[in-house]
Amino acid sequence: MIVTNIETVPGQTIVKHFGLVSGSTVRSKHAGRDIMAGLKNIFGGELKAYTELLTESREEAVQRMIEQARVIGANAIVNVRFSTSSVAAGAAELYAYGTAVVVE
């Protein structure tokens, strides 16, 4: 599956358009991570536990989007974007979306 954030796949032609595909995951913070994040806020530095959490969330959302595209017969997803939102206290959604197509 070709996944790109641009509108086309260089060197290939879009021959079929399926429309929007998406994947999302909702994750909550871990109490231990919150404590460490609080300490990092005092002393400064990267919040590595949150970086890992967001990386895992992005990967999961993208895999769900790819699976949705695969089921409908696409071989590429173009114009991929990410969005985040707070859905509850301490929980956030990471949403990946793009346009499923067939390229040749």
C-alpha positions as CSV (number, residue, x, y, z in Angstrom):
1,M,0.0,0.0,0.0
2,I,1.4,3.4,-1.0
3,V,0.7,6.0,1.6
4,T,1.6,9.6,0.9
5,N,0.7,13.1,2.1
6,I,0.7,14.6,-1.5
7,E,-2.2,14.5,-3.9
8,T,-0.7,12.1,-6.4
9,V,1.9,9.3,-6.6
10,P,4.8,10.5,-8.7
11,G,5.2,8.5,-11.9
12,Q,1.8,6.8,-11.5
13,T,-1.7,7.7,-12.6
14,I,-4.8,7.5,-10.4
15,V,-7.2,5.3,-12.3
16,K,-9.9,4.8,-9.7
17,H,-11.1,6.9,-6.8
18,F,-12.8,5.4,-3.7
19,G,-13.0,8.4,-1.5
20,L,-12.2,9.0,2.2
21,V,-10.7,6.3,4.4
22,S,-9.7,6.8,8.0
23,G,-8.4,5.2,11.1
24,S,-8.4,6.4,14.7
25,T,-7.4,5.4,18.2
26,V,-8.3,6.9,21.5
27,R,-5.6,6.7,24.2
28,S,-5.5,7.8,27.8
29,K,-2.6,8.9,29.9
30,H,-1.0,6.5,32.4
31,A,-0.7,7.7,36.0
32,G,3.0,6.9,36.1
33,R,3.6,8.8,32.8
34,D,1.7,11.8,34.3
35,I,4.0,11.9,37.4
36,M,7.1,11.8,35.2
37,A,5.6,14.4,32.9
38,G,5.0,16.7,35.9
39,L,8.6,16.3,36.9
40,K,9.8,17.0,33.3
41,N,7.6,20.2,33.3
42,I,9.5,21.4,36.3
43,F,13.0,20.6,35.0
44,G,12.4,20.8,31.3
45,G,13.1,18.2,28.6
46,E,11.3,15.9,26.3
47,L,8.4,13.9,27.6
48,K,9.6,10.6,26.1
49,A,6.6,8.6,27.5
50,Y,4.2,10.9,25.7
51,T,6.3,10.9,22.5
52,E,6.2,7.1,22.5
53,L,2.4,7.1,23.2
54,L,1.8,9.4,20.3
55,T,4.1,7.4,18.0
56,E,2.2,4.2,18.8
57,S,-1.1,6.0,18.3
58,R,-0.1,7.3,14.9
59,E,1.1,3.9,13.8
60,E,-2.2,2.3,15.0
61,A,-4.4,4.9,13.3
62,V,-2.5,4.6,10.0
63,Q,-2.7,0.8,10.1
64,R,-6.5,1.0,10.6
65,M,-6.7,3.5,7.7
66,I,-4.6,1.1,5.4
67,E,-6.8,-1.8,6.3
68,Q,-10.0,0.1,5.4
69,A,-8.4,1.0,2.1
70,R,-7.3,-2.5,1.4
71,V,-10.8,-3.9,2.1
72,I,-12.3,-1.7,-0.6
73,G,-9.7,-2.5,-3.2
74,A,-7.3,0.5,-3.1
75,N,-3.6,0.2,-3.6
76,A,-2.7,3.7,-2.5
77,I,-3.9,6.4,-0.1
78,V,-3.1,10.0,-1.1
79,N,-3.3,13.3,0.7
80,V,-3.0,11.7,4.1
81,R,-3.5,14.0,7.1
82,F,-3.5,13.6,10.9
83,S,-5.7,15.2,13.5
84,T,-5.9,15.1,17.3
85,S,-8.7,16.0,19.7
86,S,-9.5,15.6,23.3
87,V,-12.4,13.3,23.9
88,A,-12.4,13.1,27.7
89,A,-10.4,14.2,30.7
90,G,-7.0,12.6,30.1
91,A,-7.9,10.9,26.8
92,A,-7.2,12.0,23.3
93,E,-8.0,10.7,19.8
94,L,-5.5,10.5,17.0
95,Y,-7.2,10.4,13.6
96,A,-5.6,9.6,10.3
97,Y,-7.4,10.2,7.0
98,G,-6.8,10.3,3.3
99,T,-8.2,9.4,-0.1
100,A,-8.2,5.8,-1.2
101,V,-7.3,5.3,-4.9
102,V,-5.9,2.8,-7.4
103,V,-2.8,3.8,-9.1
104,E,-1.0,2.3,-12.1
